[in-house]
Amino acid sequence: MSPFGGATSASVWDRVDPRLFLQDGGRFSRVQAAFRTAYHLPRVGSIAVGTDEPAHLGELVGALAGQVDERTVREYRRLLRDRSGDQSS
């Protein structure tokens, strides 16, 4: 899974704040929160990222300390299921 859809510079990251999925989201950047949350939406064991900048990899490793707010993740999954059910009608 690629958590950033190809680029962290995409305009979506200015509009969406994935820190709401973390218990102490204020401690993390939006990129870190997206990376940490990506393990749960859907649940995966591996994530692929690439960079030419070693500091960026360090930032992502630091994100693993974040604790995902499972209640928020469950609610998000429910909203997605409800939305997909509405679209199939």
Backbone torsions as a table, in degrees:
resi	resn	phi	psi	omega
1	MET	NA	138.4	174.6
2	SER	-106.7	110.8	-173.2
3	PRO	-69.2	-16.5	-173.8
4	PHE	-110.5	4.7	179.3
5	GLY	59.7	28.3	176.2
6	GLY	108.7	-29.2	-176.6
7	ALA	-158.3	135.7	175.3
8	THR	-80.1	-7.8	-179.7
9	SER	-90.3	-0.7	179.6
10	ALA	-62.0	146.8	-175.3
11	SER	-62.7	-21.3	179.8
12	VAL	-58.4	-31.8	-178.1
13	TRP	-73.4	-11.1	171.7
14	ASP	-85.3	-20.5	-175.8
15	ARG	-103.4	-25.7	-176.4
16	VAL	-110.5	135.0	178.7
17	ASP	-116.2	95.2	-177.8
18	PRO	-71.2	-4.0	178.4
19	ARG	-64.4	-18.3	179.4
20	LEU	-66.7	-15.8	178.0
21	PHE	-85.8	-4.0	-179.4
22	LEU	-107.1	148.5	-179.3
23	GLN	-65.4	-37.1	177.9
24	ASP	-126.5	58.4	-173.0
25	GLY	-58.3	-26.4	-178.7
26	GLY	-63.1	-18.3	180.0
27	ARG	-80.2	-10.3	-171.3
28	PHE	-122.4	154.5	174.3
29	SER	-76.7	167.5	176.7
30	ARG	-61.0	-39.7	179.2
31	VAL	-63.8	-45.2	178.4
32	GLN	-61.5	-43.1	-179.3
33	ALA	-64.3	-41.4	178.1
34	ALA	-62.5	-42.5	179.4
35	PHE	-62.8	-47.8	-178.1
36	ARG	-65.9	-42.1	-178.2
37	THR	-70.0	-28.1	-178.0
38	ALA	-59.1	-23.0	177.3
39	TYR	-70.3	-13.4	-173.9
40	HIS	-116.0	-9.5	-174.5
41	LEU	-124.5	76.1	-3.7
42	PRO	-80.1	172.4	-179.0
43	ARG	-65.3	123.7	179.2
44	VAL	-134.5	162.0	178.9
45	GLY	-103.6	-16.8	-178.2
46	SER	-139.9	147.3	177.5
47	ILE	-136.0	136.5	179.3
48	ALA	-101.0	130.3	174.2
49	VAL	-137.3	158.0	176.9
50	GLY	-143.1	147.5	178.4
51	THR	-161.6	156.8	172.3
52	ASP	-96.6	-0.3	-174.0
53	GLU	-116.0	107.8	-179.5
54	PRO	-55.7	-31.7	179.7
55	ALA	-62.6	-32.5	178.5
56	HIS	-65.2	-40.7	177.3
57	LEU	-64.0	-38.8	176.5
58	GLY	-61.3	-38.9	177.5
59	GLU	-62.2	-41.6	-179.7
60	LEU	-69.1	-39.5	176.9
61	VAL	-61.5	-39.8	177.1
62	GLY	-61.9	-28.0	-180.0
63	ALA	-67.6	-22.0	-178.5
64	LEU	-65.7	-15.3	175.9
65	ALA	-74.2	-16.3	-179.4
66	GLY	-68.4	142.7	177.6
67	GLN	-102.6	122.8	-179.7
68	VAL	-73.7	137.5	175.7
69	ASP	-82.4	97.9	-174.0
70	GLU	-60.0	-34.0	179.5
71	ARG	-64.3	-42.7	178.5
72	THR	-66.1	-40.3	178.1
73	VAL	-62.8	-44.2	178.3
74	ARG	-60.6	-43.4	179.5
75	GLU	-63.2	-42.3	178.5
76	TYR	-61.9	-45.1	177.9
77	ARG	-60.6	-41.0	178.5
78	ARG	-62.1	-43.9	178.7
79	LEU	-61.7	-40.1	177.2
80	LEU	-63.7	-44.0	178.5
81	ARG	-62.0	-45.0	179.3
82	ASP	-61.0	-41.6	-179.6
83	ARG	-65.8	-43.6	-178.9
84	SER	-68.1	-32.7	175.8
85	GLY	-66.0	-37.4	177.5
86	ASP	-67.6	-34.2	-176.9
87	GLN	-76.4	-23.0	-178.4
88	SER	-83.1	-8.0	-179.1
89	SER	-80.0	NA	NA
